Amino acid sequence: MIIDKTSAKPYYEQIILMIKEQVMQGILQPGEQIPSVREMARQLLMNPNTVSKAYKLLEVQRVIVTVKGRGTYIADRQTEQRDLVKQQQLQERLDELVLEASYLGVSQTEMTEWLATSYGRGQTDANDSKRS
């Protein structure tokens, strides 16, 4: 994992996105243990509180689960895929993105192309890693 120290995106958000991306690409599998907060902080040369914040948010989002005394693991994605609250939150974020794009003059056609490209990229990455 690499943190972009020049990015405007907070470090904890970068950690969240990296872990989610690795899950989608099949690099991290359900049930797989991930480094402890301290170990991840050491690997990323980062304050443990930052990693802890990312892990707590990932737990709330059901991306990871922590078993006291045993470690932190990637959660089973089947339950996450059916989470209606999460889907509603995603729809709200998409609505905000569309509003911002419209304000900037991005056409519906352009936005649809961007969405198809982004979605296709995620699906291709996930499918490629499953074949490996």
VEXLOMAR-889435 format. One line per field, with one value per atom (N, C-alpha, C): residue number from 1; z negated, y negated, x negated; residue in three letters; chain. Coordinates in steps of 0.02 Angstrom, whole numbers, plus 50000, padded with zeros to 5 digits. Example, Ala and Ser with C-alpha at 12.3 -4.5 7.8 and 13.67 -1.06 7.14 Angstrom:
<rs>
k	c(1, 1, 1, 2, 2, 2)
z	c(49610, 49610, 49610, 49646, 49643, 49606)
y	c(50284, 50225, 50165, 50112, 50053, 49998)
x	c(49340, 49385, 49340, 49358, 49316, 49355)
r	c(ALA, ALA, ALA, SER, SER, SER)
c	c(A, A, A, A, A, A)
</rs>
This chain:
<rs>
k	c(1, 1, 1, 2, 2, 2, 3, 3, 3, 4, 4, 4, 5, 5, 5, 6, 6, 6, 7, 7, 7, 8, 8, 8, 9, 9, 9, 10, 10, 10, 11, 11, 11, 12, 12, 12, 13, 13, 13, 14, 14, 14, 15, 15, 15, 16, 16, 16, 17, 17, 17, 18, 18, 18, 19, 19, 19, 20, 20, 20, 21, 21, 21, 22, 22, 22, 23, 23, 23, 24, 24, 24, 25, 25, 25, 26, 26, 26, 27, 27, 27, 28, 28, 28, 29, 29, 29, 30, 30, 30, 31, 31, 31, 32, 32, 32, 33, 33, 33, 34, 34, 34, 35, 35, 35, 36, 36, 36, 37, 37, 37, 38, 38, 38, 39, 39, 39, 40, 40, 40, 41, 41, 41, 42, 42, 42, 43, 43, 43, 44, 44, 44, 45, 45, 45, 46, 46, 46, 47, 47, 47, 48, 48, 48, 49, 49, 49, 50, 50, 50, 51, 51, 51, 52, 52, 52, 53, 53, 53, 54, 54, 54, 55, 55, 55, 56, 56, 56, 57, 57, 57, 58, 58, 58, 59, 59, 59, 60, 60, 60, 61, 61, 61, 62, 62, 62, 63, 63, 63, 64, 64, 64, 65, 65, 65, 66, 66, 66, 67, 67, 67, 68, 68, 68, 69, 69, 69, 70, 70, 70, 71, 71, 71, 72, 72, 72, 73, 73, 73, 74, 74, 74, 75, 75, 75, 76, 76, 76, 77, 77, 77, 78, 78, 78, 79, 79, 79, 80, 80, 80, 81, 81, 81, 82, 82, 82, 83, 83, 83, 84, 84, 84, 85, 85, 85, 86, 86, 86, 87, 87, 87, 88, 88, 88, 89, 89, 89, 90, 90, 90, 91, 91, 91, 92, 92, 92, 93, 93, 93, 94, 94, 94, 95, 95, 95, 96, 96, 96, 97, 97, 97, 98, 98, 98, 99, 99, 99, 100, 100, 100, 101, 101, 101, 102, 102, 102, 103, 103, 103, 104, 104, 104, 105, 105, 105, 106, 106, 106, 107, 107, 107, 108, 108, 108, 109, 109, 109, 110, 110, 110, 111, 111, 111, 112, 112, 112, 113, 113, 113, 114, 114, 114, 115, 115, 115, 116, 116, 116, 117, 117, 117, 118, 118, 118, 119, 119, 119, 120, 120, 120, 121, 121, 121, 122, 122, 122, 123, 123, 123, 124, 124, 124, 125, 125, 125, 126, 126, 126, 127, 127, 127, 128, 128, 128, 129, 129, 129, 130, 130, 130, 131, 131, 131, 132, 132, 132)
z	c(50000, 50000, 50000, 50038, 50043, 50029, 49985, 49969, 50007, 50039, 50076, 50028, 50004, 49955, 49985, 50052, 50085, 50101, 50091, 50107, 50057, 50080, 50035, 49996, 50018, 49984, 49919, 49863, 49799, 49802, 49763, 49762, 49745, 49696, 49677, 49735, 49775, 49834, 49886, 49894, 49941, 49920, 49855, 49830, 49845, 49831, 49844, 49918, 49962, 50034, 50057, 50030, 50049, 50029, 49969, 49946, 49987, 50000, 50041, 50111, 50139, 50207, 50208, 50157, 50154, 50146, 50111, 50105, 50173, 50207, 50273, 50324, 50320, 50367, 50348, 50291, 50269, 50236, 50224, 50190, 50117, 50087, 50019, 50024, 49994, 49998, 49933, 49935, 49874, 49827, 49763, 49713, 49706, 49751, 49748, 49694, 49655, 49602, 49632, 49607, 49628, 49569, 49582, 49527, 49471, 49410, 49354, 49366, 49326, 49332, 49326, 49276, 49265, 49322, 49346, 49402, 49465, 49480, 49539, 49533, 49474, 49463, 49474, 49452, 49462, 49536, 49572, 49643, 49683, 49664, 49700, 49673, 49620, 49588, 49568, 49530, 49514, 49440, 49415, 49346, 49339, 49287, 49277, 49270, 49245, 49239, 49307, 49357, 49425, 49452, 49443, 49466, 49427, 49362, 49320, 49345, 49363, 49389, 49453, 49498, 49560, 49545, 49500, 49483, 49452, 49409, 49378, 49430, 49478, 49531, 49577, 49590, 49630, 49594, 49527, 49489, 49493, 49487, 49492, 49561, 49612, 49680, 49695, 49646, 49651, 49704, 49713, 49759, 49721, 49657, 49614, 49549, 49516, 49450, 49404, 49342, 49293, 49242, 49231, 49182, 49124, 49067, 49009, 48993, 48988, 48971, 49029, 49087, 49145, 49205, 49215, 49271, 49311, 49366, 49410, 49477, 49503, 49563, 49614, 49677, 49730, 49720, 49721, 49710, 49773, 49763, 49819, 49857, 49921, 49962, 49977, 49969, 49985, 49944, 49879, 49838, 49856, 49874, 49893, 49957, 50005, 50068, 50060, 50008, 49998, 49949, 49927, 49877, 49909, 49897, 49929, 49905, 49843, 49818, 49856, 49866, 49903, 49975, 50005, 50074, 50077, 50027, 50025, 50018, 49976, 49968, 50033, 50068, 50132, 50183, 50183, 50228, 50212, 50149, 50129, 50152, 50146, 50169, 50245, 50280, 50352, 50373, 50337, 50351, 50343, 50291, 50280, 50337, 50358, 50412, 50478, 50492, 50553, 50550, 50492, 50484, 50497, 50469, 50478, 50552, 50584, 50654, 50698, 50683, 50721, 50713, 50652, 50639, 50680, 50689, 50726, 50802, 50823, 50894, 50926, 50885, 50911, 50935, 50997, 51025, 50995, 51002, 50978, 51016, 51080, 51120, 51093, 51080, 51053, 50985, 50943, 50876, 50881, 50927, 50937, 50960, 51006, 51030, 50973, 50932, 50875, 50827, 50813, 50768, 50796, 50860, 50892, 50890, 50902, 50901, 50830, 50781, 50712, 50688, 50703, 50682, 50717, 50782, 50820, 50795, 50776, 50749, 50685, 50641, 50578, 50590, 50637, 50651, 50684, 50730, 50764, 50714, 50670, 50620, 50575, 50553, 50508, 50545, 50607, 50645, 50661, 50679, 50695, 50635, 50576, 50516, 50496, 50512, 50495, 50539, 50601, 50648, 50630, 50597, 50582, 50531)
y	c(50059, 50000, 49938, 49890, 49827, 49770, 49726, 49666, 49607, 49569, 49510, 49451, 49433, 49379, 49311, 49306, 49242, 49234, 49287, 49284, 49242, 49210, 49173, 49220, 49282, 49332, 49353, 49352, 49371, 49442, 49453, 49518, 49575, 49565, 49619, 49638, 49589, 49604, 49642, 49626, 49663, 49736, 49748, 49816, 49854, 49822, 49853, 49872, 49825, 49838, 49893, 49894, 49945, 50015, 50021, 50086, 50108, 50063, 50080, 50100, 50064, 50080, 50149, 50165, 50231, 50287, 50273, 50323, 50332, 50277, 50282, 50317, 50307, 50338, 50411, 50433, 50501, 50511, 50456, 50460, 50480, 50450, 50470, 50509, 50568, 50613, 50613, 50627, 50634, 50684, 50665, 50708, 50699, 50662, 50651, 50600, 50616, 50570, 50513, 50452, 50394, 50372, 50332, 50311, 50275, 50282, 50245, 50170, 50130, 50058, 50037, 50063, 50044, 50065, 50126, 50151, 50111, 50096, 50057, 49987, 49957, 49890, 49892, 49946, 49953, 49959, 50001, 50011, 49946, 49907, 49845, 49784, 49793, 49737, 49684, 49704, 49662, 49669, 49619, 49621, 49677, 49719, 49772, 49747, 49686, 49659, 49650, 49634, 49626, 49693, 49744, 49811, 49836, 49823, 49843, 49812, 49748, 49714, 49749, 49765, 49799, 49868, 49905, 49972, 49967, 49918, 49910, 49896, 49853, 49837, 49898, 49936, 49997, 50048, 50050, 50095, 50074, 50009, 49983, 49999, 49996, 50011, 50086, 50126, 50199, 50225, 50190, 50213, 50259, 50243, 50284, 50301, 50352, 50370, 50382, 50361, 50372, 50422, 50473, 50524, 50512, 50494, 50476, 50532, 50512, 50559, 50601, 50595, 50637, 50597, 50537, 50496, 50466, 50436, 50402, 50438, 50450, 50491, 50456, 50474, 50450, 50486, 50447, 50474, 50509, 50551, 50584, 50532, 50525, 50473, 50488, 50548, 50564, 50522, 50514, 50474, 50400, 50376, 50306, 50290, 50336, 50324, 50315, 50341, 50337, 50282, 50244, 50192, 50133, 50128, 50076, 50006, 49999, 49934, 49911, 49956, 49939, 49920, 49955, 49938, 49869, 49853, 49787, 49732, 49743, 49695, 49686, 49740, 49737, 49696, 49706, 49668, 49593, 49576, 49506, 49476, 49513, 49489, 49480, 49527, 49522, 49461, 49448, 49388, 49325, 49322, 49264, 49256, 49312, 49311, 49287, 49311, 49289, 49215, 49191, 49120, 49079, 49100, 49064, 49066, 49124, 49130, 49085, 49083, 49040, 48967, 48948, 48879, 48861, 48910, 48898, 48905, 48921, 48925, 48993, 49044, 49111, 49138, 49163, 49188, 49256, 49275, 49340, 49396, 49386, 49435, 49445, 49390, 49394, 49430, 49411, 49440, 49515, 49535, 49606, 49643, 49612, 49643, 49651, 49600, 49604, 49659, 49663, 49715, 49784, 49793, 49858, 49877, 49828, 49841, 49860, 49822, 49836, 49902, 49915, 49978, 50037, 50029, 50082, 50097, 50044, 50052, 50093, 50079, 50116, 50188, 50200, 50269, 50308, 50277, 50311, 50329, 50282, 50296, 50354, 50354, 50406, 50474, 50475, 50537, 50563, 50518, 50539, 50571, 50542, 50569, 50636, 50648, 50712, 50768, 50750, 50800, 50820, 50775, 50788, 50842)
x	c(49958, 50000, 49956, 49977, 49940, 49988, 49968, 50007, 49977, 50020, 49998, 49999, 49940, 49935, 49949, 49951, 49965, 50039, 50078, 50150, 50188, 50241, 50285, 50330, 50335, 50376, 50343, 50380, 50351, 50322, 50270, 50236, 50284, 50328, 50373, 50420, 50440, 50482, 50443, 50379, 50337, 50330, 50323, 50318, 50383, 50439, 50504, 50511, 50495, 50501, 50454, 50393, 50345, 50369, 50395, 50418, 50479, 50525, 50584, 50562, 50514, 50490, 50458, 50419, 50386, 50438, 50492, 50546, 50578, 50595, 50627, 50582, 50518, 50471, 50455, 50479, 50467, 50399, 50364, 50299, 50310, 50361, 50381, 50446, 50447, 50505, 50544, 50610, 50648, 50616, 50612, 50582, 50507, 50476, 50404, 50387, 50337, 50315, 50275, 50287, 50248, 50205, 50154, 50109, 50147, 50121, 50149, 50140, 50174, 50169, 50096, 50062, 49991, 49946, 49957, 49916, 49929, 49993, 50009, 49978, 49983, 49954, 49878, 49846, 49774, 49758, 49797, 49785, 49794, 49844, 49860, 49824, 49784, 49750, 49800, 49849, 49906, 49925, 49959, 49983, 50036, 50030, 50079, 50151, 50160, 50228, 50261, 50221, 50248, 50271, 50231, 50249, 50309, 50310, 50367, 50432, 50430, 50489, 50513, 50467, 50485, 50516, 50486, 50511, 50581, 50592, 50658, 50711, 50695, 50743, 50754, 50702, 50710, 50753, 50748, 50792, 50864, 50876, 50945, 50974, 50932, 50953, 50954, 50936, 50935, 50887, 50833, 50780, 50733, 50722, 50679, 50716, 50693, 50718, 50658, 50665, 50612, 50636, 50596, 50611, 50563, 50590, 50549, 50500, 50437, 50384, 50359, 50391, 50371, 50348, 50376, 50354, 50411, 50392, 50440, 50440, 50500, 50508, 50553, 50545, 50590, 50657, 50710, 50778, 50803, 50853, 50886, 50926, 50913, 50945, 51018, 51041, 51110, 51159, 51144, 51189, 51185, 51126, 51117, 51155, 51156, 51189, 51264, 51293, 51365, 51386, 51339, 51353, 51389, 51454, 51495, 51476, 51456, 51435, 51373, 51327, 51266, 51283, 51330, 51350, 51382, 51421, 51453, 51400, 51350, 51296, 51258, 51247, 51213, 51253, 51319, 51362, 51359, 51357, 51351, 51285, 51231, 51166, 51166, 51198, 51202, 51243, 51297, 51338, 51297, 51256, 51213, 51162, 51134, 51085, 51117, 51177, 51212, 51228, 51248, 51263, 51199, 51144, 51081, 51059, 51066, 51048, 51092, 51156, 51202, 51183, 51165, 51145, 51083, 51038, 50976, 50986, 51047, 51061, 51047, 51039, 51028, 51095, 51097, 51160, 51177, 51241, 51263, 51226, 51215, 51179, 51108, 51073, 51005, 51005, 51052, 51056, 51070, 51114, 51129, 51067, 51029, 50967, 50917, 50911, 50864, 50885, 50949, 50974, 50961, 50975, 50964, 50890, 50847, 50775, 50752, 50774, 50755, 50782, 50845, 50876, 50843, 50831, 50798, 50729, 50693, 50625, 50627, 50674, 50680, 50699, 50745, 50766, 50710, 50674, 50618, 50564, 50546, 50494, 50515, 50578, 50602, 50602, 50625, 50627, 50558, 50512, 50443, 50410, 50419, 50386, 50416, 50480, 50511, 50485, 50465, 50439, 50368, 50331, 50260, 50250)
r	c(MET, MET, MET, ILE, ILE, ILE, ILE, ILE, ILE, ASP, ASP, ASP, LYS, LYS, LYS, THR, THR, THR, SER, SER, SER, ALA, ALA, ALA, LYS, LYS, LYS, PRO, PRO, PRO, TYR, TYR, TYR, TYR, TYR, TYR, GLU, GLU, GLU, GLN, GLN, GLN, ILE, ILE, ILE, ILE, ILE, ILE, LEU, LEU, LEU, MET, MET, MET, ILE, ILE, ILE, LYS, LYS, LYS, GLU, GLU, GLU, GLN, GLN, GLN, VAL, VAL, VAL, MET, MET, MET, GLN, GLN, GLN, GLY, GLY, GLY, ILE, ILE, ILE, LEU, LEU, LEU, GLN, GLN, GLN, PRO, PRO, PRO, GLY, GLY, GLY, GLU, GLU, GLU, GLN, GLN, GLN, ILE, ILE, ILE, PRO, PRO, PRO, SER, SER, SER, VAL, VAL, VAL, ARG, ARG, ARG, GLU, GLU, GLU, MET, MET, MET, ALA, ALA, ALA, ARG, ARG, ARG, GLN, GLN, GLN, LEU, LEU, LEU, LEU, LEU, LEU, MET, MET, MET, ASN, ASN, ASN, PRO, PRO, PRO, ASN, ASN, ASN, THR, THR, THR, VAL, VAL, VAL, SER, SER, SER, LYS, LYS, LYS, ALA, ALA, ALA, TYR, TYR, TYR, LYS, LYS, LYS, LEU, LEU, LEU, LEU, LEU, LEU, GLU, GLU, GLU, VAL, VAL, VAL, GLN, GLN, GLN, ARG, ARG, ARG, VAL, VAL, VAL, ILE, ILE, ILE, VAL, VAL, VAL, THR, THR, THR, VAL, VAL, VAL, LYS, LYS, LYS, GLY, GLY, GLY, ARG, ARG, ARG, GLY, GLY, GLY, THR, THR, THR, TYR, TYR, TYR, ILE, ILE, ILE, ALA, ALA, ALA, ASP, ASP, ASP, ARG, ARG, ARG, GLN, GLN, GLN, THR, THR, THR, GLU, GLU, GLU, GLN, GLN, GLN, ARG, ARG, ARG, ASP, ASP, ASP, LEU, LEU, LEU, VAL, VAL, VAL, LYS, LYS, LYS, GLN, GLN, GLN, GLN, GLN, GLN, GLN, GLN, GLN, LEU, LEU, LEU, GLN, GLN, GLN, GLU, GLU, GLU, ARG, ARG, ARG, LEU, LEU, LEU, ASP, ASP, ASP, GLU, GLU, GLU, LEU, LEU, LEU, VAL, VAL, VAL, LEU, LEU, LEU, GLU, GLU, GLU, ALA, ALA, ALA, SER, SER, SER, TYR, TYR, TYR, LEU, LEU, LEU, GLY, GLY, GLY, VAL, VAL, VAL, SER, SER, SER, GLN, GLN, GLN, THR, THR, THR, GLU, GLU, GLU, MET, MET, MET, THR, THR, THR, GLU, GLU, GLU, TRP, TRP, TRP, LEU, LEU, LEU, ALA, ALA, ALA, THR, THR, THR, SER, SER, SER, TYR, TYR, TYR, GLY, GLY, GLY, ARG, ARG, ARG, GLY, GLY, GLY, GLN, GLN, GLN, THR, THR, THR, ASP, ASP, ASP, ALA, ALA, ALA, ASN, ASN, ASN, ASP, ASP, ASP, SER, SER, SER, LYS, LYS, LYS, ARG, ARG, ARG, SER, SER, SER)
c	c(A, A, A, A, A, A, A, A, A, A, A, A, A, A, A, A, A, A, A, A, A, A, A, A, A, A, A, A, A, A, A, A, A, A, A, A, A, A, A, A, A, A, A, A, A, A, A, A, A, A, A, A, A, A, A, A, A, A, A, A, A, A, A, A, A, A, A, A, A, A, A, A, A, A, A, A, A, A, A, A, A, A, A, A, A, A, A, A, A, A, A, A, A, A, A, A, A, A, A, A, A, A, A, A, A, A, A, A, A, A, A, A, A, A, A, A, A, A, A, A, A, A, A, A, A, A, A, A, A, A, A, A, A, A, A, A, A, A, A, A, A, A, A, A, A, A, A, A, A, A, A, A, A, A, A, A, A, A, A, A, A, A, A, A, A, A, A, A, A, A, A, A, A, A, A, A, A, A, A, A, A, A, A, A, A, A, A, A, A, A, A, A, A, A, A, A, A, A, A, A, A, A, A, A, A, A, A, A, A, A, A, A, A, A, A, A, A, A, A, A, A, A, A, A, A, A, A, A, A, A, A, A, A, A, A, A, A, A, A, A, A, A, A, A, A, A, A, A, A, A, A, A, A, A, A, A, A, A, A, A, A, A, A, A, A, A, A, A, A, A, A, A, A, A, A, A, A, A, A, A, A, A, A, A, A, A, A, A, A, A, A, A, A, A, A, A, A, A, A, A, A, A, A, A, A, A, A, A, A, A, A, A, A, A, A, A, A, A, A, A, A, A, A, A, A, A, A, A, A, A, A, A, A, A, A, A, A, A, A, A, A, A, A, A, A, A, A, A, A, A, A, A, A, A, A, A, A, A, A, A, A, A, A, A, A, A, A, A, A, A, A, A, A, A, A, A, A, A, A, A, A, A, A, A, A, A, A, A, A, A, A, A, A, A, A, A)
</rs>
